[in-house]
Amino acid sequence: MDVIWHGHACFEISGNDLTVVVDPHDGKSIGIKPPVCSADVVLVSHTHSDHNAAKVIRGNHVDIIAQTGKFDIKGMEITGYPSFHDEEQGAEYGPNVIYKFKMDGIVFCHCGDLGDIPSEEVIDDLQDVDILFVPVGEVFTIGLDKLQQFISMIHPKIIVPMSYRVGGLTLPINTIDDFLDTIDDDSVIYVGNEVDLTSEDVSEFMGCWVFDH
């Protein structure tokens, strides 16, 4: 299985049978390179343009655009959970969908532009998550104090930060530095742009994986 970061909140996850791309951007509108990949499934957490560019992804993909509920796509179960893009129950930036899916024995959870801790019901249903993708740029998403609470409620095996300022990005969000200050240095692992792993590789808490785009 391969996990590739395409910048911002866009990840490509490829298993034995399927490729899922989450929150694709078009690149040029936010100042970084667009994702160059194909997919069977595209998941979009919300309809803001920097997360909703399914058209740039190649392939005959099924698109789930900001939808909650359970979906069976080509034999893979995907669940979309309701959440908000801000602390005002969506009054500022609208709703956000958290997606969870299992591929090749590994449970992934992509939080999109999560702006606040979701409901207890959602938290309870995320207890089996292995790899948790969380926004850490703060300006338009959850603050770091609440993010720490959320992560501790989920206790994933791997934390993957996303949606933070990198070179070229034109969005006025924070860098990853403040978030990394909240993580034990020994738990931070720089994994490059792509990770190849199997379910046997995912054990107890493995730390914070920082991708490079």
N, C-alpha and C positions, 0 to 999 in steps of 0.2 A: 504494500500500500504506500502511495506517495501523498504527501501534503505539501503544497506549494503556495507561497504567499505572492500575490500579484499586487501588493501595495494597498494601503488604506485598510478596508475591511474585507477585501476580496481574497478568498482562499479557494484553491482547487484541491479536491480530495478524490483520489482515484483508487478504487479497489480492484478486485479481480474481475468484476463484471460491470461496474458502473463508475461514472465520473460525475461528481457533484461540484458545482461552482456556487459559492454563496456571495451575495452582495457585490456583483460586478460594477465597476465604474468605467467610464469611457476614456479615462486617462487625461486627455487634453484639457478638459474643463477644470481639472484640479491640479494640473501641472506635473503629472508623472506619466510614465508609460502605461498604455492600456494593457489589460490582460490579453495574452495571445494563447488561446486554448479552446478546446471543444468540450462539450458536456452532454450528458444524458438528462441531467436535472439541473435547473437553475433555481436557487432560492433567493428571495429578496425580502429583507426584513421590514422595509418601509419604502415609500415611493419617492424619497428625496433623490435627486439626480445622481449623487455620488455613490449610490447603492443600487441603482435601478437601471443598469444599462445591459439588460439581458441580450439586447440586439448585437452587442459586440462579441458575444460568445458563439463560436462555431458549433455546428452539429444540429441534429434534429432533437432539440431538448424540450422537455416538459418544464414549464415555468410555473412556479408557485409564488405569486406576487402578494406579499403582505397578507397572507391568509392564516388564520388560526384553525386548529382542528387536526384530525388524523388523515394522512394521505398514504395510499399504497401505490408507489410509483415503481413499475418494473420490478416488483417483488421486494422493494425496500420500504419499510414503514418510516414515515417522517411525521413528526408532531410539531405543530406551530402553537406556541403559547402566547397569550396576550401579555403585553407590558406597555410601558410608556417611554417616550423619548425624553421626558423631562420629569421634574418633581411636582408638576402641577397637573398630574393625570392627563397629560397630553395637551393641555391648554396652550403651551408655547410651541411645541414642535410636532405634536400629534402622537399617534400610536406607534408601537414597535412590536415586531414579532420575534420571539426567540425560537430557533429551530433546533430540534434534537433528532438525531438519526443514528442508526447503528450500521456500520459497514465492516465486514470481515472481523467481527467480534469486538470492535472498538466502538464505544458510544461517544459521539461528538455532540457538542452543544455550542452553537454560534449565537451570540447575544445581540447581534446587530448594533444599533445605536441605543442601547439600554440607557435610560436616564434615571431610573430609580429601582429600588429593590422590588421585585415582583411579589405577587400574592403568596401566602403560605402554601396554597394548593399547588402553585407552580413550583415553588421551592421543593416541596415534597416529591414531586414527580421528576426532579432533576438529580436525585440522590445517586443515581447509577452512572453519572457522567464520568467518562475517563478524561476527555480533552475538552477544556472550556476556553472558548475564544471570547475575550472581553475588551471593550473599548477603554482606553486609558488617557485619551486626550482631554478629558474633563469639560472643555468649554461648552460643547453641545451635548455632552453625555454625563453619565453618573460621576459624582465626585469621588475622590479616592477613599475617603473615610467610609462611605457607603459601599463602595466597591469591595473594600476589604471585608466588610460585614457579609456581603453577598457571597464572596468566594469562600469564606469560612462556613457559611451555611451549606454550600454545595460540596465542599472538600473534594475537588476533582484531583485526579492523579497528575494532570499536566495543565498548567495555565499558559495560555497564549495571548499576549497583549496585541492589540491592533488599534487602528484609528488614532494614530499619533503623528506628530509632525516629523517629516523626513525632508531631506534635501529636495527642493523643487516643488513640494506640496504647497499649494496656494491657500489652503484652508487655515483659518486662524485658530488652530488648536495647539495644545501643548506637546512638547517632546515626551519621550518615554522616561526621561530621567527621574521625575518626581515619583512615578509609579515604581521604578526599580528601587528607589530609596525605601519603599515599604516591604521589599522582599529581601530575605537573607541572601547575602552575596553568594554563599555556597549553593544556593538553590537556582541561581540564574545560569542558564545554559544557552550559548549562542550557537544556533543550529544551521546558519546559512540560509539559503533561499528555499531549500527543499529537504524534507525528511522522508526517509524510507523506513517503515516500521511494520511490525506485525503485532497481533494481540499478545503474543508471548513477550514482546518487548515492553509492554505496558504493565508495570507492577504497582506497588504502593507509591505514595507521593514521589514524583520524579522531578518536581521543580517547575520553574518558569522558563519556557522555551521562547527565546527571542529570535525571530526570523529577520533576514536581511533581504531587502528588495533592490 
